[in-house]
Structures are given as structure tokens and as C-alpha cells.
Amino acid sequence: MSTITVPAHATSITDDVEQLRKAFSGWGTNEGLIISILSHRNAEQRKKIRETYAATYNEDLLKSLDKELSNDFERLVHLWALGPCDSDAYLVNEATKRWTKSNQVLVEIACTRSAHDLLLAKQAYHATYKRSMEEDIAYHTTGDFRKLLLPIVGTYRYEGTEVNMTLAKTEAKLLNQKICDKCYNDDDLIRILATRSKVQINATLNQYKNQFGKDINKDLKEDPKDEYLSLLRATIKCLTYPEKYFEKVIRLSINKTGTDEGALTRVVATRAEVDMKTIKEEYQRRNSVPLDKAIAKDTRGDYEDMLLSLIGCADA
């Protein structure tokens, strides 16, 4: 489901490092060369490039990139060069520093990553910031937001395929009862979302629709402006249909006055190597427009070229 294209024959990491160094040398920066290398290397290759660059030039590649690039292009290249777990740690730290109640980045990372990938992100966070991810979330959040986010980030979900249908029916009724009573911060409701496997949650929510006639997220839209309910709906969407969640993030980032480059950059940089092909298909189905055309219409220059390359546009 990845959209990046990697050379069929193994590339020389040393050559890549030398070419990147050349891109920074002389008058001006060769942005095209940077794109042609980094956008066509997988996570393991990018990690080796960073390690070899540091060993060869005694400088962090990310610092070199930050000095030479700017604006949205710099941020996209930076997140992409960081690699999966380090970019997740970076995004979580960024989100906690400028926390707003509508910020869904923490839910996005906690609920769309595998249990192992979330653990790696937490380890990267600890190594980089010398604090636990949970510690910073607890410090920067309050009330219902803290009550929901801490168990979601702190869990290590079972990822098997087994489903307990009796439990699914029971917990569907329990969820409906709590929602009807407007107990949106109920311990049992949060426990189900935070601890059950994703296949078990899907089974429960299917039972919810079968028993009560509509999707649970429709019942959680009593007040569309309620930021906690918005976070709760995002949690459910990320756990059950991440491709629909990310399609919506991209759609909202470009189909309005002014582009939300932060959201567009985050999704492309973190999903290109995971499920961007599925997200592109969902975007086409939902909007009747190919994602590459939508991005090309709304972005420019090196930033556009890097985005298109990462989503697998042949012309990029």
C-alpha cells in the first residue's frame, strides 16, 4: 500500500550521502537532487543515510537540511528524513507544546499505528526528549481530554484476528447506553476504545449499527462543536477506518480557502510508506478527483514536487 518507488537495485548509501552533500555545496541548493534521492528511499535506507552522513561529515543531516531548505518543503523533507518512529515522536512533542483541545494528532498517532510502532515511537520520544510521552500528555492536558488520551497512548493492543461476538453484542449495548445517557467520558466507554483490539472494536461497532440503526459517530454528533466529542469521533475513525480519516484530513487541508500545509505534510510524510495507496483510492472515490491533481492544483514548487513524488505520481 506504499506509494514510494525505490530503485530495483540496491543503491549505494555512500553515493547518496555524497550526492546530498553536493546538493548543499556551492551557490544555491539543488532541491531537485534532494527530492530525487530522499523521496525514493525507504525508512531503513533513510536511516542509514542519516547515520552515514553524520559519520562522514560530523553533522546531522537534518541540521544540514534545515539550514538549506525553508518553509513547507523543509518541514516535509525533515519529517520524511526522520523516519517513522522519530517523526511520530517529533509530532507528539510538537502537539503537546502547542496543545489545543481540537488537536487530533495524538489520537491519530496512538490509534493508527501498530502496537509495536507506537511502542517504538514512545521509546524514540523518551530518548529524544528525556521524558515519557505519557508524562507530557498528562502535563499538557486536563479533564476529559487527559482521561481519554492517556489510556489510548499507554495501551499495547492485541493484534490477533480473534473476535468474541458475545462480548461485541454486550459492549455495543453498553456503548449505546452511555451515549444515550450522555456519559461520553464514562470509564467503560473509554476502556473499550483504549484496550480492545481493532478487530474486536470493529465487531462491536458493527453490532452497534445493527442493533441501533446507525453508526456510533452519528450518535456522537449531538454537538458538532464540542471538541471532546470531536476527539472521540476521531478516535473511533482512526481505530476502524484510518483511510477514511486520513482522506478527510487531506480533503479539509486543500478543499478550502487557504491550504493547511501542516496537515497535508503530516499525512503524506507519515502515510506514504504505509497506506497512501488506499488513501488515494478513498480520495478518488470520495471526491471524483485524483489526489495528485488536487495537490498539484493547491501547491507549488519544490513542496509540490516532493509531495507528488511521495504519493507515487509518475511525473514527479
C-alpha positions as a Markdown table, in Angstrom:
| # | Residue | x | y | z |
|---|---|---|---|---|
| 1 | Met | 0.0 | 0.0 | 0.0 |
| 2 | Ser | 3.1 | 2.2 | -0.1 |
| 3 | Thr | 3.3 | 4.8 | -2.9 |
| 4 | Ile | 7.0 | 5.5 | -2.9 |
| 5 | Thr | 9.1 | 3.9 | -5.6 |
| 6 | Val | 12.5 | 2.6 | -4.6 |
| 7 | Pro | 15.2 | 1.6 | -7.1 |
| 8 | Ala | 15.0 | -2.1 | -8.0 |
| 9 | His | 18.8 | -2.5 | -7.4 |
| 10 | Ala | 20.2 | -1.6 | -4.1 |
| 11 | Thr | 21.6 | 1.9 | -4.0 |
| 12 | Ser | 25.0 | 2.9 | -2.5 |
| 13 | Ile | 24.4 | 4.7 | 0.8 |
| 14 | Thr | 27.8 | 6.3 | 0.4 |
| 15 | Asp | 26.9 | 7.7 | -3.0 |
| 16 | Asp | 23.6 | 9.0 | -1.7 |
| 17 | Val | 25.4 | 10.8 | 1.1 |
| 18 | Glu | 27.9 | 12.3 | -1.3 |
| 19 | Gln | 25.2 | 13.5 | -3.7 |
| 20 | Leu | 23.2 | 15.1 | -0.8 |
| 21 | Arg | 26.4 | 16.9 | 0.3 |
| 22 | Lys | 26.8 | 18.2 | -3.2 |
| 23 | Ala | 23.3 | 19.4 | -3.2 |
| 24 | Phe | 24.2 | 21.7 | -0.3 |
| 25 | Ser | 27.5 | 22.9 | -1.8 |
| 26 | Gly | 28.2 | 26.0 | -4.0 |
| 27 | Trp | 25.8 | 28.7 | -4.8 |
| 28 | Gly | 22.2 | 27.7 | -4.1 |
| 29 | Thr | 20.7 | 24.4 | -3.2 |
| 30 | Asn | 19.9 | 21.6 | -5.6 |
| 31 | Glu | 16.4 | 20.9 | -4.3 |
| 32 | Gly | 15.7 | 18.6 | -7.3 |
| 33 | Leu | 18.6 | 16.3 | -6.3 |
| 34 | Ile | 17.4 | 16.1 | -2.7 |
| 35 | Ile | 13.9 | 15.1 | -3.9 |
| 36 | Ser | 15.3 | 12.5 | -6.3 |
| 37 | Ile | 17.2 | 10.8 | -3.6 |
| 38 | Leu | 15.2 | 11.0 | -0.4 |
| 39 | Ser | 11.7 | 10.5 | -1.9 |
| 40 | His | 12.9 | 7.2 | -3.4 |
| 41 | Arg | 14.4 | 5.7 | -0.3 |
| 42 | Asn | 12.6 | 3.5 | 2.3 |
| 43 | Ala | 12.8 | 4.1 | 6.0 |
| 44 | Glu | 15.7 | 1.8 | 6.5 |
| 45 | Gln | 17.7 | 3.4 | 3.7 |
| 46 | Arg | 16.9 | 6.9 | 5.1 |
| 47 | Lys | 18.1 | 5.8 | 8.5 |
| 48 | Lys | 21.4 | 4.6 | 7.0 |
| 49 | Ile | 21.8 | 7.8 | 5.0 |
| 50 | Arg | 21.5 | 9.8 | 8.2 |
| 51 | Glu | 23.9 | 7.6 | 10.1 |
| 52 | Thr | 26.5 | 7.6 | 7.3 |
| 53 | Tyr | 26.1 | 11.4 | 6.7 |
| 54 | Ala | 26.8 | 12.0 | 10.5 |
| 55 | Ala | 29.8 | 9.7 | 10.5 |
| 56 | Thr | 31.2 | 11.2 | 7.3 |
| 57 | Tyr | 30.7 | 14.9 | 7.9 |
| 58 | Asn | 30.2 | 15.1 | 11.7 |
| 59 | Glu | 26.9 | 16.8 | 11.2 |
| 60 | Asp | 23.3 | 15.7 | 11.5 |
| 61 | Leu | 21.7 | 15.5 | 8.0 |
| 62 | Leu | 18.6 | 17.1 | 9.5 |
| 63 | Lys | 20.5 | 20.2 | 10.6 |
| 64 | Ser | 22.0 | 20.5 | 7.1 |
| 65 | Leu | 18.6 | 20.2 | 5.5 |
| 66 | Asp | 17.2 | 22.8 | 8.0 |
| 67 | Lys | 19.9 | 25.3 | 7.0 |
| 68 | Glu | 19.4 | 24.8 | 3.3 |
| 69 | Leu | 15.7 | 24.5 | 2.9 |
| 70 | Ser | 12.7 | 26.6 | 4.1 |
| 71 | Asn | 9.0 | 26.7 | 4.8 |
| 72 | Asp | 6.7 | 23.8 | 3.9 |
| 73 | Phe | 9.3 | 22.0 | 1.7 |
| 74 | Glu | 11.8 | 22.0 | 4.6 |
| 75 | Arg | 9.2 | 20.6 | 7.0 |
| 76 | Leu | 8.1 | 17.8 | 4.6 |
| 77 | Val | 11.7 | 16.7 | 3.9 |
| 78 | His | 12.5 | 16.9 | 7.6 |
| 79 | Leu | 9.6 | 14.7 | 8.7 |
| 80 | Trp | 10.3 | 12.2 | 5.9 |
| 81 | Ala | 14.1 | 12.0 | 6.6 |
| 82 | Leu | 13.3 | 11.4 | 10.3 |
| 83 | Gly | 11.7 | 8.1 | 9.6 |
| 84 | Pro | 8.5 | 6.6 | 11.2 |
| 85 | Cys | 9.1 | 6.4 | 15.0 |
| 86 | Asp | 11.2 | 9.6 | 15.2 |
| 87 | Ser | 8.7 | 11.6 | 13.2 |
| 88 | Asp | 5.9 | 10.4 | 15.4 |
| 89 | Ala | 7.8 | 11.4 | 18.5 |
| 90 | Tyr | 8.5 | 14.8 | 16.9 |
| 91 | Leu | 4.9 | 15.3 | 16.0 |
| 92 | Val | 3.7 | 14.3 | 19.5 |
| 93 | Asn | 6.1 | 16.7 | 21.2 |
| 94 | Glu | 5.0 | 19.5 | 18.8 |
| 95 | Ala | 1.4 | 18.8 | 19.6 |
| 96 | Thr | 1.8 | 18.8 | 23.4 |
| 97 | Lys | 3.8 | 22.1 | 23.2 |
| 98 | Arg | 1.1 | 23.9 | 21.4 |
| 99 | Trp | -1.9 | 21.9 | 22.7 |
| 100 | Thr | -5.4 | 22.9 | 21.7 |
| 101 | Lys | -8.4 | 20.9 | 22.6 |
| 102 | Ser | -9.2 | 20.2 | 18.9 |
| 103 | Asn | -5.7 | 18.8 | 18.3 |
| 104 | Gln | -6.2 | 15.3 | 17.0 |
| 105 | Val | -2.5 | 14.4 | 16.2 |
| 106 | Leu | -2.1 | 12.4 | 19.4 |
| 107 | Val | -5.2 | 10.3 | 18.7 |
| 108 | Glu | -4.1 | 9.9 | 15.1 |
| 109 | Ile | -0.7 | 8.5 | 16.1 |
| 110 | Ala | -1.9 | 6.4 | 19.0 |
| 111 | Cys | -4.8 | 4.8 | 17.1 |
| 112 | Thr | -3.4 | 4.3 | 13.5 |
| 113 | Arg | 0.0 | 2.8 | 14.4 |
| 114 | Ser | 0.5 | -0.8 | 15.3 |
| 115 | Ala | 1.2 | -1.6 | 18.9 |
| 116 | His | 4.8 | -2.2 | 18.1 |
| 117 | Asp | 5.2 | 1.0 | 16.1 |
| 118 | Leu | 3.6 | 3.0 | 18.9 |
| 119 | Leu | 6.0 | 1.5 | 21.4 |
| 120 | Leu | 8.9 | 2.4 | 19.1 |
| 121 | Ala | 7.6 | 6.0 | 18.9 |
| 122 | Lys | 7.4 | 6.2 | 22.7 |
| 123 | Gln | 10.9 | 4.9 | 23.0 |
| 124 | Ala | 12.1 | 7.5 | 20.5 |
| 125 | Tyr | 10.3 | 10.2 | 22.4 |
| 126 | His | 12.0 | 9.1 | 25.7 |
| 127 | Ala | 15.4 | 9.1 | 24.0 |
| 128 | Thr | 15.0 | 12.5 | 22.4 |
| 129 | Tyr | 13.1 | 14.5 | 25.0 |
| 130 | Lys | 14.2 | 12.7 | 28.2 |
| 131 | Arg | 10.6 | 12.3 | 29.3 |
| 132 | Ser | 7.8 | 9.8 | 28.7 |
| 133 | Met | 5.2 | 10.6 | 26.1 |
| 134 | Glu | 2.5 | 9.9 | 28.8 |
| 135 | Glu | 4.2 | 12.3 | 31.1 |
| 136 | Asp | 4.0 | 15.2 | 28.7 |
| 137 | Ile | 0.4 | 14.4 | 27.7 |
| 138 | Ala | -0.6 | 14.3 | 31.3 |
| 139 | Tyr | 1.1 | 17.6 | 32.0 |
| 140 | His | -0.4 | 19.5 | 29.0 |
| 141 | Thr | -3.9 | 18.1 | 29.0 |
| 142 | Thr | -6.8 | 18.3 | 31.5 |
| 143 | Gly | -10.1 | 16.8 | 32.3 |
| 144 | Asp | -11.9 | 14.6 | 29.8 |
| 145 | Phe | -9.1 | 15.0 | 27.2 |
| 146 | Arg | -6.5 | 13.6 | 29.6 |
| 147 | Lys | -8.9 | 10.8 | 30.7 |
| 148 | Leu | -9.2 | 9.7 | 27.1 |
| 149 | Leu | -5.7 | 10.3 | 25.8 |
| 150 | Leu | -3.6 | 8.7 | 28.5 |
| 151 | Pro | -5.1 | 5.1 | 28.2 |
| 152 | Ile | -5.1 | 5.3 | 24.4 |
| 153 | Val | -1.5 | 6.3 | 24.2 |
| 154 | Gly | -0.5 | 3.9 | 27.1 |
| 155 | Thr | -2.1 | 0.8 | 25.7 |
| 156 | Tyr | -0.4 | -2.1 | 23.9 |
| 157 | Arg | -3.3 | -3.6 | 21.8 |
| 158 | Tyr | -3.7 | -7.2 | 21.0 |
| 159 | Glu | -3.4 | -7.6 | 17.2 |
| 160 | Gly | -4.8 | -11.1 | 16.6 |
| 161 | Thr | -7.8 | -11.8 | 14.4 |
| 162 | Glu | -10.0 | -13.5 | 17.1 |
| 163 | Val | -13.4 | -11.8 | 17.8 |
| 164 | Asn | -15.7 | -12.5 | 20.7 |
| 165 | Met | -19.2 | -11.9 | 19.3 |
| 166 | Thr | -20.9 | -12.2 | 22.6 |
| 167 | Leu | -18.7 | -9.5 | 24.0 |
| 168 | Ala | -19.2 | -7.4 | 20.9 |
| 169 | Lys | -23.0 | -7.5 | 21.4 |
| 170 | Thr | -22.7 | -6.8 | 25.1 |
| 171 | Glu | -20.4 | -3.9 | 24.7 |
| 172 | Ala | -22.4 | -2.4 | 21.8 |
| 173 | Lys | -25.4 | -2.2 | 24.2 |
| 174 | Leu | -23.1 | -0.7 | 26.9 |
| 175 | Leu | -21.8 | 2.0 | 24.5 |
| 176 | Asn | -25.3 | 2.9 | 23.4 |
| 177 | Gln | -26.4 | 3.2 | 27.0 |
| 178 | Lys | -23.6 | 5.5 | 27.9 |
| 179 | Ile | -24.2 | 7.7 | 24.8 |
| 180 | Cys | -27.9 | 7.9 | 25.4 |
| 181 | Asp | -27.1 | 9.0 | 29.0 |
| 182 | Lys | -24.6 | 11.5 | 27.5 |
| 183 | Cys | -21.9 | 9.9 | 29.6 |
| 184 | Tyr | -19.2 | 10.4 | 27.0 |
| 185 | Asn | -16.3 | 10.3 | 29.5 |
| 186 | Asp | -17.5 | 7.1 | 31.1 |
| 187 | Asp | -14.8 | 4.7 | 32.3 |
| 188 | Asp | -16.3 | 1.7 | 30.4 |
| 189 | Leu | -16.7 | 3.7 | 27.2 |
| 190 | Ile | -13.0 | 4.8 | 27.3 |
| 191 | Arg | -11.9 | 1.3 | 28.4 |
| 192 | Ile | -13.4 | -0.3 | 25.4 |
| 193 | Leu | -11.9 | 2.2 | 22.9 |
| 194 | Ala | -8.5 | 2.1 | 24.7 |
| 195 | Thr | -7.9 | -1.6 | 25.2 |
| 196 | Arg | -9.9 | -3.7 | 22.8 |
| 197 | Ser | -8.2 | -5.0 | 19.7 |
| 198 | Lys | -9.1 | -3.2 | 16.5 |
| 199 | Val | -11.0 | -6.2 | 15.1 |
| 200 | Gln | -12.9 | -6.5 | 18.3 |
| 201 | Ile | -13.8 | -2.8 | 18.2 |
| 202 | Asn | -15.0 | -3.2 | 14.6 |
| 203 | Ala | -17.2 | -6.1 | 15.6 |
| 204 | Thr | -18.6 | -4.1 | 18.5 |
| 205 | Leu | -19.4 | -1.1 | 16.3 |
| 206 | Asn | -21.0 | -3.3 | 13.6 |
| 207 | Gln | -23.2 | -4.7 | 16.3 |
| 208 | Tyr | -24.0 | -1.1 | 17.4 |
| 209 | Lys | -25.2 | -0.3 | 13.9 |
| 210 | Asn | -27.2 | -3.5 | 13.6 |
| 211 | Gln | -28.9 | -3.1 | 17.0 |
| 212 | Phe | -29.5 | 0.7 | 17.0 |
| 213 | Gly | -29.8 | 1.6 | 13.3 |
| 214 | Lys | -26.9 | 4.0 | 12.8 |
| 215 | Asp | -23.2 | 4.5 | 13.1 |
| 216 | Ile | -21.9 | 5.3 | 16.6 |
| 217 | Asn | -20.2 | 8.5 | 15.3 |
| 218 | Lys | -23.6 | 9.9 | 14.2 |
| 219 | Asp | -24.8 | 9.5 | 17.8 |
| 220 | Leu | -21.7 | 11.3 | 18.9 |
| 221 | Lys | -22.6 | 14.4 | 16.8 |
| 222 | Glu | -25.1 | 15.8 | 19.3 |
| 223 | Asp | -23.0 | 19.0 | 19.4 |
| 224 | Pro | -20.7 | 19.2 | 16.4 |
| 225 | Lys | -18.7 | 22.0 | 18.0 |
| 226 | Asp | -18.0 | 20.0 | 21.2 |
| 227 | Glu | -14.2 | 19.5 | 21.0 |
| 228 | Tyr | -14.2 | 16.4 | 23.2 |
| 229 | Leu | -16.9 | 14.7 | 21.1 |
| 230 | Ser | -14.8 | 15.6 | 18.0 |
| 231 | Leu | -11.8 | 13.9 | 19.6 |
| 232 | Leu | -13.9 | 10.9 | 20.5 |
| 233 | Arg | -15.2 | 10.6 | 16.9 |
| 234 | Ala | -11.6 | 10.9 | 15.6 |
| 235 | Thr | -10.5 | 8.1 | 17.9 |
| 236 | Ile | -13.2 | 5.8 | 16.6 |
| 237 | Lys | -12.5 | 6.7 | 12.9 |
| 238 | Cys | -8.7 | 6.1 | 13.4 |
| 239 | Leu | -9.3 | 2.8 | 15.0 |
| 240 | Thr | -11.8 | 1.5 | 12.4 |
| 241 | Tyr | -11.3 | 3.3 | 9.1 |
| 242 | Pro | -7.9 | 5.1 | 9.1 |
| 243 | Glu | -8.0 | 5.5 | 5.3 |
| 244 | Lys | -11.3 | 7.5 | 5.6 |
| 245 | Tyr | -9.9 | 9.5 | 8.5 |
| 246 | Phe | -6.7 | 10.5 | 6.5 |
| 247 | Glu | -8.7 | 11.2 | 3.4 |
| 248 | Lys | -10.8 | 13.6 | 5.3 |
| 249 | Val | -7.7 | 15.3 | 6.8 |
| 250 | Ile | -6.3 | 15.8 | 3.3 |
| 251 | Arg | -9.6 | 16.9 | 1.9 |
| 252 | Leu | -10.1 | 19.5 | 4.5 |
| 253 | Ser | -6.5 | 20.7 | 4.2 |
| 254 | Ile | -6.8 | 21.5 | 0.5 |
| 255 | Asn | -10.5 | 22.0 | -0.3 |
| 256 | Lys | -10.9 | 25.3 | 1.5 |
| 257 | Thr | -9.7 | 28.9 | 1.3 |
| 258 | Gly | -6.0 | 28.6 | 2.1 |
| 259 | Thr | -4.1 | 25.3 | 2.3 |
| 260 | Asp | -3.5 | 23.7 | 5.7 |
| 261 | Glu | 0.0 | 22.7 | 4.7 |
| 262 | Gly | 0.7 | 21.3 | 8.2 |
| 263 | Ala | -2.0 | 18.7 | 8.0 |
| 264 | Leu | -1.2 | 17.8 | 4.3 |
| 265 | Thr | 2.5 | 17.5 | 5.1 |
| 266 | Arg | 1.9 | 15.3 | 8.2 |
| 267 | Val | -0.3 | 12.8 | 6.4 |
| 268 | Val | 1.8 | 12.5 | 3.3 |
| 269 | Ala | 5.1 | 12.2 | 5.3 |
| 270 | Thr | 3.7 | 9.6 | 7.7 |
| 271 | Arg | 1.5 | 7.5 | 5.4 |
| 272 | Ala | 3.4 | 7.4 | 2.1 |
| 273 | Glu | 5.2 | 4.2 | 3.2 |
| 274 | Val | 2.1 | 2.7 | 4.9 |
| 275 | Asp | -1.2 | 3.0 | 3.2 |
| 276 | Met | -1.2 | 6.1 | 0.9 |
| 277 | Lys | -2.3 | 4.0 | -2.0 |
| 278 | Thr | -5.5 | 3.2 | -0.1 |
| 279 | Ile | -5.9 | 6.8 | 1.0 |
| 280 | Lys | -5.5 | 7.9 | -2.7 |
| 281 | Glu | -8.2 | 5.4 | -3.7 |
| 282 | Glu | -10.5 | 6.7 | -1.0 |
| 283 | Tyr | -9.9 | 10.3 | -2.0 |
| 284 | Gln | -10.7 | 9.5 | -5.7 |
| 285 | Arg | -13.9 | 7.7 | -4.6 |
| 286 | Arg | -15.0 | 10.5 | -2.3 |
| 287 | Asn | -14.1 | 13.5 | -4.5 |
| 288 | Ser | -14.1 | 12.1 | -8.0 |
| 289 | Val | -10.7 | 13.8 | -8.5 |
| 290 | Pro | -7.3 | 12.1 | -8.4 |
| 291 | Leu | -5.3 | 13.1 | -5.3 |
| 292 | Asp | -2.2 | 14.1 | -7.4 |
| 293 | Lys | -4.3 | 16.6 | -9.4 |
| 294 | Ala | -5.8 | 18.1 | -6.2 |
| 295 | Ile | -2.4 | 18.5 | -4.7 |
| 296 | Ala | -0.9 | 20.0 | -7.9 |
| 297 | Lys | -3.8 | 22.5 | -8.0 |
| 298 | Asp | -3.2 | 23.6 | -4.5 |
| 299 | Thr | 0.6 | 23.6 | -4.0 |
| 300 | Arg | 3.7 | 24.9 | -5.8 |
| 301 | Gly | 7.4 | 24.5 | -6.4 |
| 302 | Asp | 9.6 | 22.0 | -4.6 |
| 303 | Tyr | 7.0 | 21.4 | -2.0 |
| 304 | Glu | 4.6 | 20.2 | -4.7 |
| 305 | Asp | 7.3 | 18.1 | -6.4 |
| 306 | Met | 8.1 | 16.3 | -3.1 |
| 307 | Leu | 4.5 | 15.7 | -2.3 |
| 308 | Leu | 3.8 | 14.2 | -5.7 |
| 309 | Ser | 6.9 | 12.1 | -5.6 |
| 310 | Leu | 5.9 | 10.6 | -2.2 |
| 311 | Ile | 2.4 | 9.8 | -3.3 |
| 312 | Gly | 3.7 | 8.0 | -6.4 |
| 313 | Cys | 3.0 | 10.4 | -9.2 |
| 314 | Ala | 4.9 | 9.2 | -12.2 |
| 315 | Asp | 5.5 | 12.7 | -13.5 |
| 316 | Ala | 7.1 | 14.0 | -10.3 |
